[in-house]
Amino acid sequence: MRVPYNFENPLCRETAPELFFPDKGEDKTHIALIKSICGRCPHLAECAEWGITKEIHGIWGGLAPVERRKIRMKRRIVLPEEEEEVA
C-alpha cells in the first residue's frame, strides 16, 4: 500500500502546534512567521496538498484557510465541513 504523504521530520514539529492555528484577526507578522517556517520545510508541497484536500483550519504548507479555499474552488473540491457551512 502506497502512503500518499511523507511527513517525516517536518519543521513544524519543532514548534508549538498552536502557532499554526492562529485566531481570526491574528496579526500579519505572526502569519508571516508561520509561513516562513513552512517555506523552509522539505515537506511544503505534501503539507499544502494535505491542507487543501483535508483541512479548513490552520496554516498547512504555507497556505492560510482562505488561500486553500480558493484552490479548492478552482479544483471543485468541497470538504464536508464546508458543506455544513453552506447548509
URVEN-V583900 format. One record per residue. N is the residue number from 0. RES is the residue in one letter. BURIAL is + if it has 24 or more other ideal C-beta (glycine too) atoms within 12 Angstrom, else -. D_LAST is the distance of its C-alpha to the last C-alpha in Angstrom with 1 decimal. Layout:
N;RES;BURIAL;D_LAST / N;RES;BURIAL;D_LAST
//
This chain:
0;M;-;36.2 / 1;R;-;35.3 / 2;V;-;33.3 / 3;P;-;31.0 / 4;Y;-;31.3 / 5;N;-;34.4 / 6;F;-;34.0 / 7;E;-;37.5 / 8;N;-;38.5 / 9;P;+;35.9 / 10;L;+;36.9 / 11;C;+;34.0 / 12;R;-;35.6 / 13;E;-;38.3 / 14;T;-;36.2 / 15;A;-;34.0 / 16;P;-;30.6 / 17;E;-;28.9 / 18;L;-;30.3 / 19;F;+;27.7 / 20;F;-;24.8 / 21;P;+;25.7 / 22;D;-;24.0 / 23;K;-;22.2 / 24;G;-;25.0 / 25;E;-;27.4 / 26;D;-;30.5 / 27;K;-;31.0 / 28;T;-;34.2 / 29;H;-;32.4 / 30;I;+;29.9 / 31;A;-;32.9 / 32;L;-;34.8 / 33;I;+;32.1 / 34;K;+;31.8 / 35;S;-;35.6 / 36;I;+;35.6 / 37;C;+;33.2 / 38;G;-;35.3 / 39;R;-;38.4 / 40;C;+;36.8 / 41;P;-;37.9 / 42;H;+;34.4 / 43;L;+;32.6 / 44;A;-;31.4 / 45;E;+;30.4 / 46;C;+;28.5 / 47;A;+;26.7 / 48;E;+;25.6 / 49;W;+;24.5 / 50;G;+;22.4 / 51;I;+;20.9 / 52;T;-;20.0 / 53;K;-;19.2 / 54;E;+;18.6 / 55;I;+;16.3 / 56;H;-;18.7 / 57;G;+;22.4 / 58;I;+;24.9 / 59;W;+;25.7 / 60;G;+;28.5 / 61;G;+;28.9 / 62;L;+;25.5 / 63;A;+;23.3 / 64;P;+;19.4 / 65;V;-;19.3 / 66;E;+;21.9 / 67;R;+;20.3 / 68;R;+;17.0 / 69;K;-;19.2 / 70;I;-;21.0 / 71;R;+;18.0 / 72;M;-;16.9 / 73;K;-;20.5 / 74;R;-;20.6 / 75;R;-;17.3 / 76;I;-;16.3 / 77;V;-;12.7 / 78;L;+;12.8 / 79;P;-;10.8 / 80;E;-;10.1 / 81;E;-;8.8 / 82;E;-;6.3 / 83;E;-;5.2 / 84;E;-;5.6 / 85;V;-;3.8 / 86;A;-;0.0
//
